């Protein structure tokens, strides 16, 4: 039974020498193309190793990812590097994390890049490239954060200035409107005062004219008719006495007229004849 197990194990691990030779030849050809900078040919040969010869070595997968990266095919390169981040070989893990960090940084994801560089250093503390890129991206992030903070402060300051300016403009507009309203109100008050003054003057003028007319009428009534002065002298009556007699006659005439008006307003006795 023991010998049978050994035979099965040997059968499972046995590889056709021709296949081994083919694998080694393809590896050499892929490495040669890679060193020459013919990354398309290198990719073709590495893919032949993986797809046709079923080679799953982490070193082959890493080199395939390198060829994709240098051929500007970052999507396949990223996928290839991801496949070997759990390799038992710390150098391969460190190299894969370094390359993932470079891709992330090139695509504008510095935080992600920083994490990959950190994992690369953890896998291989002697990876100077990973440490250098880690410090560079960290510094860049710090500068970007400082710049963002400064921009935010400037924006906040600008917003405050804009708000203050807006308040001042609103207050200025309010003051201008108030001054305009006050000016209009003052003009209206002045206009009303002028109208009132004109009205008072007109009323006063009317009153003066009325008083003047009444005075003229009074004077006219008090004037004596044209009487021959010689007759007054013959009658031995002075002009002043004649004026007094005329005034007494006018008063008697007024009393008589008033009595006639009162009689006209009294009710007539129906039992008495009209005459």
C-alpha positions in Angstrom: 0.0 0.0 0.0 2.9 2.3 0.9 4.5 1.7 -2.5 1.3 2.3 -4.3 0.9 5.7 -2.7 4.5 6.6 -3.7 3.8 5.5 -7.3 0.6 7.7 -7.4 2.5 10.7 -6.0 5.3 10.2 -8.5 2.7 10.0 -11.3 1.0 13.2 -10.2 4.3 15.2 -9.9 5.8 13.7 -13.0 6.1 16.1 -15.9 7.0 15.3 -19.4 10.6 16.3 -20.1 9.5 17.7 -23.4 7.0 19.9 -21.7 9.6 21.1 -19.2 11.9 21.9 -22.1 9.1 23.8 -23.8 8.4 25.8 -20.7 12.0 26.7 -20.1 12.4 27.8 -23.8 9.3 29.9 -23.7 10.4 31.6 -20.4 13.7 32.4 -22.0 12.1 33.8 -25.1 9.6 35.9 -23.0 12.5 37.3 -20.9 14.5 38.1 -24.0 11.5 39.9 -25.6 10.9 41.8 -22.3 14.6 42.9 -22.1 14.5 44.1 -25.7 11.4 46.2 -24.9 9.2 44.1 -27.2 6.4 44.0 -24.6 3.8 42.7 -27.0 5.9 39.7 -27.8 6.7 39.2 -24.1 3.0 39.3 -23.3 2.2 36.7 -26.0 4.8 34.3 -24.7 3.9 34.7 -21.0 0.2 34.2 -22.0 1.3 31.0 -23.8 3.0 29.8 -20.6 -0.2 30.5 -18.5 -2.9 29.5 -20.9 -1.4 26.7 -22.9 1.3 25.2 -20.7 -0.7 25.8 -17.4 2.2 27.6 -15.7 1.0 29.3 -12.5 4.2 30.4 -11.0 4.0 33.8 -9.2 7.2 35.0 -10.9 5.6 34.3 -14.4 2.4 36.1 -13.4 4.4 39.1 -12.0 6.5 39.3 -15.2 3.3 39.1 -17.3 1.8 42.0 -15.2 5.1 44.0 -15.8 4.8 43.5 -19.5 1.2 44.7 -19.5 2.2 47.7 -17.4 5.0 48.7 -19.7 2.7 48.2 -22.7 0.3 50.8 -21.2 -2.4 48.1 -20.6 -3.0 49.2 -17.0 -6.3 47.2 -16.7 -4.6 43.8 -17.3 -1.5 44.9 -15.4 -3.6 45.8 -12.3 -5.4 42.5 -12.4 -2.1 40.6 -12.8 -0.5 42.4 -9.8 -3.6 41.7 -7.7 -3.2 38.0 -8.4 0.2 37.8 -6.7 -0.4 40.1 -3.7 -0.8 36.9 -1.6 2.3 35.2 -2.9 4.4 33.4 -0.3 7.4 35.2 -1.7 7.7 38.5 0.1 9.7 40.1 -2.7 7.0 39.3 -5.2 4.3 40.6 -2.8 6.3 43.8 -2.2 6.9 44.3 -5.9 3.2 43.7 -6.8 2.0 46.2 -4.1 4.6 48.8 -5.3 3.2 48.5 -8.8 -0.4 48.7 -7.7 0.5 51.9 -5.8 2.1 53.4 -8.9 -1.0 52.7 -11.0 -3.3 54.1 -8.3 -1.2 57.3 -8.0 -1.1 57.7 -11.8 -4.9 57.4 -11.9 -5.4 60.1 -9.3 -6.0 57.9 -6.2 -3.2 59.0 -3.9 -4.8 57.6 -0.7 -5.1 54.1 -2.3 -1.6 54.4 -3.6 -0.3 55.3 -0.1 -1.9 52.1 1.3 -0.3 49.9 -1.4 3.1 51.5 -0.8 2.7 50.8 2.9 1.9 47.1 2.3 4.9 46.9 0.0 7.2 48.2 2.8 5.6 45.8 5.2 6.2 42.9 2.9 9.8 43.9 2.3 11.2 46.7 4.5 14.3 47.0 2.3 12.2 48.0 -0.8 13.6 51.5 -1.2 11.4 52.3 -4.2 8.3 51.6 -2.2 9.6 53.7 0.7 10.6 56.6 -1.6 7.1 56.6 -3.3 5.4 56.3 0.1 7.2 59.5 1.3 6.5 61.3 -1.9 2.8 60.6 -2.0 2.5 61.3 1.7 4.1 64.7 1.2 1.9 65.3 -1.8 -1.2 64.4 0.2 -0.1 66.7 3.0 0.5 69.6 0.6 -2.8 68.9 -1.1 -4.6 68.9 2.3 -2.8 72.1 3.3 -3.8 73.6 -0.1 -7.4 72.4 0.3 -7.5 73.9 3.8 -6.0 77.2 2.6 -8.5 77.2 -0.3 -11.3 76.5 2.1 -10.2 79.3 4.4 -9.9 81.6 1.4 -13.4 80.5 0.3 -14.8 81.0 3.8 -13.2 84.5 3.9 -14.5 85.3 0.5 -17.9 84.1 1.4 -17.8 86.3 4.6 -16.7 89.3 2.5 -19.4 88.6 0.0 -22.0 88.3 2.8 -20.7 91.5 4.4 -20.7 93.3 1.1 -24.2 92.1 0.4 -25.4 93.3 3.8 -23.7 96.7 3.2 -25.3 97.0 -0.2 -28.7 96.0 1.2 -28.3 98.6 4.0 -27.1 101.2 1.5 -30.2 100.5 -0.7 -32.4 100.6 2.4 -30.8 104.0 3.5 -31.1 105.4 -0.1 -34.8 104.3 -0.2 -35.4 105.8 3.2 -33.7 109.0 2.2 -35.8 109.0 -1.0 -39.0 108.4 1.0 -38.0 111.2 3.5 -37.3 113.5 0.6 -40.6 112.8 -1.1 -42.3 113.2 2.3 -40.6 116.5 2.8 -41.5 117.7 -0.7 -45.1 116.7 0.0 -45.1 118.5 3.3 -43.7 121.6 1.6 -46.2 121.3 -1.1 -49.0 120.8 1.4 -47.7 123.8 3.4 -47.6 126.0 0.2 -51.2 124.9 -0.7 -52.3 125.6 2.9 -50.6 129.0 2.8 -52.2 129.8 -0.5 -55.5 128.7 0.8 -55.1 130.8 3.9 -54.1 133.8 1.8 -57.1 133.3 -0.4 -59.4 133.1 2.5 -57.8 136.1 4.2 -58.1 138.0 0.9 -61.7 137.0 0.6 -62.3 138.0 4.2 -60.6 141.3 3.7 -62.6 141.9 0.5 -65.8 141.0 2.4 -64.9 143.3 5.3 -64.0 146.1 2.8 -67.3 145.6 1.0 -69.2 145.7 4.3 -67.3 148.8 5.3 -68.1 150.4 2.0 -71.7 149.5 2.3 -71.8 150.9 5.9 -70.2 154.0 4.8 -72.6 154.3 1.9 -75.5 153.8 4.2 -74.2 156.4 6.6 -73.7 158.9 3.8 -76.3 161.7 3.5 -78.1 162.2 0.3 -77.2 165.2 -1.7 -79.0 167.9 0.3 -78.7 171.5 -0.4 -76.6 173.0 2.4 -78.4 176.3 2.1 -81.7 174.6 2.9 -80.1 173.0 6.0 -78.9 176.4 7.1 -82.4 177.9 6.4 -83.9 175.1 8.6 -81.2 175.8 11.1 -80.2 172.1 11.1 -76.5 171.2 11.2 -75.2 168.5 8.9 -74.4 166.3 11.9 -77.9 166.6 13.3 -79.4 165.9 9.9 -77.3 162.7 9.8 -78.7 161.7 13.2 -82.3 162.3 12.0 -81.6 160.2 8.9 -80.2 157.4 11.0 -83.2 157.5 13.3 -85.5 157.3 10.3 -83.6 154.3 9.0 -83.9 152.5 12.3 -87.6 153.1 12.4 -87.9 151.8 8.9 -86.1 148.6 9.9 -88.3 148.1 13.0 -91.4 148.5 10.9 -90.2 146.0 8.3 -89.4 143.5 11.1 -92.8 143.9 12.6 -94.4 143.3 9.2 -92.4 140.1 8.8 -93.6 138.8 12.2 -97.2 139.6 11.4 -96.9 137.7 8.1 -95.7 134.6 9.9 -98.6 134.5 12.5 -101.4 132.1 11.7 -104.7 133.7 10.6 -107.9 133.1 12.7 -110.3 131.2 10.5 -113.3 132.7 12.3 -112.3 136.1 11.2 -112.9 137.4 7.7 -110.0 137.9 5.4 -110.5 141.6 5.4 
